Amino acid sequence: MRWLRRLGQDLVEGRNLEAYLTIVIALTLGLLGAFSIIQAQVVIAVILATLGLLALSTINSRGQIGGLHAQIAALSALVEQKVLGRARADDFFLAGKPDYEAKFQSADSIYIVGCTLSRTVREYLGAFEARLREGAQLRFAVMDSTDVVTEQATLRSFGDPTPSLYHNRIKPTVDLLCILASLPELTGSIELRMLPFPPAFGLVLIDPDQADGTIYVEISSHRTLAQPRLRTRRSPGQQVVSGLPPPVPDSVGQRPRGKAKRRLRPHR
């Protein structure tokens, strides 16, 4: 019979064992109780144990259903992506902040763009100094500290900042970079450019002209506490990093010849 074949298959595969065990216990207790062979206390104890077994089975079933729902959701997202061509944010946004310090240790060119870069310069000042002593080229770009620019940044910022907040953040960045450029025995170059606008994106370019170069894009204007980031790399056989136009002109992208510059040069 079909139900017997299903029973045998379930027993072989170890499925629904708690259900079959409950059925056996119920039939056994029913027969023993009908012929007064077993005491009522024993029947109650067995019934309570059976109820516990059923509760455990329910918990396991809910866990399996939850896992099935997660698999169905992942499959639906995959079908939507492949068939309808809709990309998910998880496909290109990074899950966390990259380990910039480890990547800076072997970089010959480091270009960084941001609104103030106050935290970035403080955090990686030691790595920048080490790369300058090894002959690397460092270029930074931050927004100008004029009232017109800082007022624009205030309107686009998360929270309720004031223009003076950006003044106080830009000045330490410039001061630290000037101190860094004045250190003795530097063989690399460091330059700073002041932008007449607050950049909507933060950029960290690590050896962008090399085959294994990487560009990290931080969407700083996104109004969340967590800053979305994505990474682009050079496509095999291509001359530019995929997803971006040629980002660096020759005057910025090429390493200087002869004696490297050691003076910080602000450009406007």
Backbone torsions as a table, in degrees:
resi	resn	phi	psi	omega
1	MET	NA	156.2	-175.3
2	ARG	-64.1	-41.6	-177.1
3	TRP	-69.2	-28.1	176.4
4	LEU	-71.0	-41.2	176.7
5	ARG	-62.7	-39.7	178.3
6	ARG	-65.9	-40.4	178.3
7	LEU	-60.7	-46.2	179.0
8	GLY	-63.0	-39.9	179.4
9	GLN	-66.2	-39.9	178.4
10	ASP	-65.6	-39.7	179.9
11	LEU	-67.2	-38.3	178.9
12	VAL	-66.5	-40.9	-177.6
13	GLU	-88.0	-4.2	178.1
14	GLY	74.2	29.9	-179.3
15	ARG	-103.4	145.2	174.9
16	ASN	57.8	29.6	-178.4
17	LEU	-64.4	-39.4	-178.7
18	GLU	-65.6	-32.4	178.6
19	ALA	-68.4	-45.0	178.3
20	TYR	-65.7	-37.3	178.1
21	LEU	-65.5	-37.4	177.4
22	THR	-65.0	-39.8	178.9
23	ILE	-63.6	-44.5	-179.5
24	VAL	-62.4	-43.6	180.0
25	ILE	-64.2	-42.2	-179.3
26	ALA	-63.5	-44.4	178.6
27	LEU	-64.7	-40.4	-179.5
28	THR	-64.7	-46.8	179.1
29	LEU	-63.4	-37.4	178.5
30	GLY	-62.8	-44.0	179.5
31	LEU	-67.7	-44.0	-180.0
32	LEU	-66.4	-36.8	178.1
33	GLY	-70.7	-33.2	-179.7
34	ALA	-65.7	-34.3	-179.5
35	PHE	-99.5	12.3	177.4
36	SER	54.1	38.8	-179.5
37	ILE	-89.3	-25.5	-175.0
38	ILE	-118.6	146.5	-179.1
39	GLN	-77.4	156.6	-176.7
40	ALA	-64.8	-36.2	-179.9
41	GLN	-62.1	-38.9	179.7
42	VAL	-68.0	-39.6	179.0
43	VAL	-61.8	-42.7	179.6
44	ILE	-64.2	-42.3	180.0
45	ALA	-63.0	-42.5	179.6
46	VAL	-67.1	-37.0	178.6
47	ILE	-63.7	-43.2	178.5
48	LEU	-62.7	-40.8	178.0
49	ALA	-64.3	-36.7	178.3
50	THR	-67.1	-39.1	177.2
51	LEU	-63.3	-38.9	176.0
52	GLY	-62.9	-39.7	177.0
53	LEU	-63.5	-40.1	178.2
54	LEU	-65.9	-39.4	178.0
55	ALA	-62.9	-41.6	177.5
56	LEU	-63.6	-39.6	178.0
57	SER	-63.5	-38.7	178.8
58	THR	-64.4	-41.0	178.7
59	ILE	-62.6	-44.9	179.1
60	ASN	-62.8	-39.1	-179.7
61	SER	-65.5	-40.1	178.7
62	ARG	-65.0	-38.4	177.1
63	GLY	-63.8	-41.0	177.7
64	GLN	-65.6	-37.8	178.6
65	ILE	-66.6	-40.8	177.8
66	GLY	-62.0	-42.9	176.5
67	GLY	-63.2	-37.3	177.4
68	LEU	-65.6	-40.2	177.6
69	HIS	-62.9	-40.1	178.8
70	ALA	-64.0	-41.2	178.4
71	GLN	-64.9	-39.6	179.0
72	ILE	-65.8	-40.2	178.9
73	ALA	-64.7	-41.8	178.3
74	ALA	-64.9	-39.9	178.6
75	LEU	-66.2	-40.0	178.3
76	SER	-63.5	-42.3	178.6
77	ALA	-64.6	-38.6	179.0
78	LEU	-65.9	-42.4	178.3
79	VAL	-64.6	-41.9	179.2
80	GLU	-63.0	-37.2	-179.5
81	GLN	-71.4	-45.6	-175.1
82	LYS	-77.4	-40.3	-175.3
83	VAL	-84.9	-47.6	-176.0
84	LEU	-90.7	-10.8	178.2
85	GLY	73.7	25.9	179.6
86	ARG	-96.5	117.7	-179.1
87	ALA	-83.9	145.8	176.4
88	ARG	-96.0	152.3	179.1
89	ALA	-62.8	-33.6	-179.2
90	ASP	-65.2	-17.2	-177.9
91	ASP	-76.7	-22.0	-178.3
92	PHE	-132.3	-16.4	175.2
93	PHE	-83.2	140.7	179.0
94	LEU	-76.1	147.6	-178.4
95	ALA	-74.2	-26.4	-178.5
96	GLY	-151.7	-177.7	-179.1
97	LYS	-74.0	131.9	179.4
98	PRO	-65.7	157.9	176.3
99	ASP	-83.5	79.5	-176.0
100	TYR	-62.6	-39.3	-175.0
101	GLU	-60.6	-41.1	178.0
102	ALA	-65.6	-35.0	-179.4
103	LYS	-76.5	-29.2	179.3
104	PHE	-70.3	-25.1	-171.2
105	GLN	-62.0	-26.9	-178.5
106	SER	-118.0	13.3	-175.3
107	ALA	-85.3	139.2	173.8
108	ASP	-93.4	-24.5	179.4
109	SER	-135.8	128.6	178.7
110	ILE	-131.6	116.8	177.6
111	TYR	-120.1	128.8	-176.2
112	ILE	-132.9	132.3	179.0
113	VAL	-124.7	134.5	177.8
114	GLY	-166.4	175.8	-179.3
115	CYS	-68.3	-54.3	-179.9
116	THR	-125.8	-29.6	-179.1
117	LEU	57.6	22.7	-178.1
118	SER	-64.9	-45.6	179.9
119	ARG	-71.6	-38.3	-178.7
120	THR	-64.0	-45.4	-178.7
121	VAL	-65.8	-42.0	178.6
122	ARG	-63.8	-43.3	-173.4
123	GLU	-70.0	-36.5	-173.9
124	TYR	-113.3	22.9	-178.6
125	LEU	-60.6	-41.1	178.3
126	GLY	-64.3	-39.8	178.3
127	ALA	-67.0	-38.6	178.2
128	PHE	-64.3	-42.3	178.8
129	GLU	-62.2	-42.7	-179.8
130	ALA	-62.7	-40.0	-179.3
131	ARG	-71.5	-34.9	176.6
132	LEU	-63.8	-36.5	178.6
133	ARG	-70.7	-19.1	177.9
134	GLU	-95.8	4.3	176.5
135	GLY	91.3	16.4	-178.5
136	ALA	-77.1	161.8	178.7
137	GLN	-107.9	121.9	-178.6
138	LEU	-117.2	130.3	176.8
139	ARG	-133.5	134.1	-178.9
140	PHE	-125.8	148.8	175.8
141	ALA	-139.7	123.2	177.7
142	VAL	-130.7	164.9	179.8
143	MET	-73.5	152.2	179.3
144	ASP	-68.9	154.5	-177.5
145	SER	-92.2	14.8	177.4
146	THR	-69.3	157.9	-176.4
147	ASP	-62.5	-36.8	-178.6
148	VAL	-61.8	-43.6	-177.6
149	VAL	-72.3	-44.6	-178.0
150	THR	-67.8	-30.5	175.6
151	GLU	-67.5	-37.6	175.2
152	GLN	-62.4	-42.6	179.1
153	ALA	-64.6	-35.2	179.0
154	THR	-63.5	-40.1	-179.4
155	LEU	-67.3	-26.9	-176.3
156	ARG	-99.3	2.7	-171.0
157	SER	-89.8	157.6	175.1
158	PHE	-80.3	133.7	-177.6
159	GLY	92.2	-148.8	-176.8
160	ASP	-135.8	66.3	-179.3
161	PRO	-80.5	173.5	176.7
162	THR	-121.7	160.4	178.6
163	PRO	-57.5	-33.0	180.0
164	SER	-63.5	-26.5	177.6
165	LEU	-61.2	-42.6	-180.0
166	TYR	-72.5	-33.0	174.7
167	HIS	-58.9	-44.9	-177.1
168	ASN	-70.9	-20.8	179.0
169	ARG	-89.7	-33.6	-178.9
170	ILE	-72.9	-39.5	-176.6
171	LYS	-59.2	-47.4	177.4
172	PRO	-61.2	-33.1	178.2
173	THR	-63.4	-48.1	179.3
174	VAL	-63.6	-42.0	-178.9
175	ASP	-63.2	-44.7	-179.1
176	LEU	-65.5	-39.4	179.0
177	LEU	-68.2	-35.1	176.0
178	CYS	-65.8	-41.6	176.9
179	ILE	-63.2	-41.7	179.9
180	LEU	-63.5	-39.3	-179.0
181	ALA	-71.6	-22.2	-177.8
182	SER	-89.2	-2.0	-179.8
183	LEU	-66.8	146.4	-179.9
184	PRO	-77.1	161.9	173.2
185	GLU	61.3	38.0	174.1
186	LEU	-95.6	132.7	178.8
187	THR	-107.4	-6.0	178.2
188	GLY	-97.7	-172.9	-179.9
189	SER	-127.4	149.2	178.8
190	ILE	-138.6	132.7	-177.8
191	GLU	-137.6	153.1	179.9
192	LEU	-131.6	134.7	176.6
193	ARG	-121.3	134.9	177.5
194	MET	-97.6	124.1	-176.9
195	LEU	-91.9	140.4	179.4
196	PRO	-82.5	23.0	-180.0
197	PHE	-160.3	155.7	174.2
198	PRO	-80.3	120.8	-177.5
199	PRO	-66.8	139.1	178.8
200	ALA	-80.6	-16.9	-179.0
201	PHE	-129.0	141.4	169.7
202	GLY	-94.2	139.1	-177.9
203	LEU	-126.2	136.9	171.4
204	VAL	-127.6	107.2	-178.6
205	LEU	-104.5	122.4	-179.7
206	ILE	-117.9	110.5	-177.8
207	ASP	48.6	56.3	-174.9
208	PRO	-65.9	-21.8	-178.5
209	ASP	-89.0	-2.9	-179.8
210	GLN	-97.3	163.9	-175.6
211	ALA	-64.2	-31.9	-179.4
212	ASP	-102.0	20.8	-179.9
213	GLY	-68.0	156.0	-176.8
214	THR	-137.3	143.6	173.5
215	ILE	-123.9	126.9	175.1
216	TYR	-105.2	131.1	-179.0
217	VAL	-113.5	122.7	177.8
218	GLU	-109.9	123.0	-177.7
219	ILE	-85.7	86.5	-173.3
220	SER	-72.9	-22.8	-178.8
221	SER	-84.4	0.2	178.0
222	HIS	-71.2	125.2	-172.1
223	ARG	-84.8	65.9	171.7
224	THR	-138.6	161.2	178.3
225	LEU	-70.9	-31.2	176.6
226	ALA	-89.8	126.8	-175.2
227	GLN	-90.6	115.8	179.8
228	PRO	-65.3	141.9	179.0
229	ARG	-134.1	146.5	172.3
230	LEU	-137.9	160.5	-175.3
231	ARG	-124.8	138.7	175.0
232	THR	-123.6	149.5	178.6
233	ARG	-134.3	161.1	178.5
234	ARG	-68.2	132.6	176.3
235	SER	-75.5	144.9	179.4
236	PRO	-57.6	128.6	177.9
237	GLY	81.3	-0.9	-179.3
238	GLN	-99.9	158.1	-178.1
239	GLN	-97.8	-8.1	179.3
240	VAL	-128.4	161.2	176.6
241	VAL	-70.6	134.2	-176.3
242	SER	-63.0	138.8	176.9
243	GLY	90.5	-4.5	-178.8
244	LEU	-135.6	151.3	172.3
245	PRO	-71.2	171.2	177.8
246	PRO	-54.7	109.2	-165.4
247	PRO	-84.7	-21.4	-169.4
248	VAL	-130.2	119.7	176.0
249	PRO	-71.2	169.9	-175.8
250	ASP	-60.2	-36.1	-177.0
251	SER	-67.3	-19.6	178.9
252	VAL	-104.5	-40.4	-171.1
253	GLY	-78.6	-22.1	-176.5
254	GLN	-92.9	144.7	179.6
255	ARG	-75.4	137.3	-178.0
256	PRO	-67.0	146.2	179.1
257	ARG	-94.4	157.1	179.7
258	GLY	73.9	-150.8	-178.4
259	LYS	-68.8	130.7	-176.5
260	ALA	-74.6	154.1	179.3
261	LYS	-79.7	143.2	-179.2
262	ARG	-122.7	-0.1	-177.4
263	ARG	-100.8	131.4	176.3
264	LEU	-69.6	127.1	-176.4
265	ARG	-118.0	97.6	176.0
266	PRO	-72.5	133.0	178.5
267	HIS	-114.2	146.0	174.8
268	ARG	-127.8	NA	NA
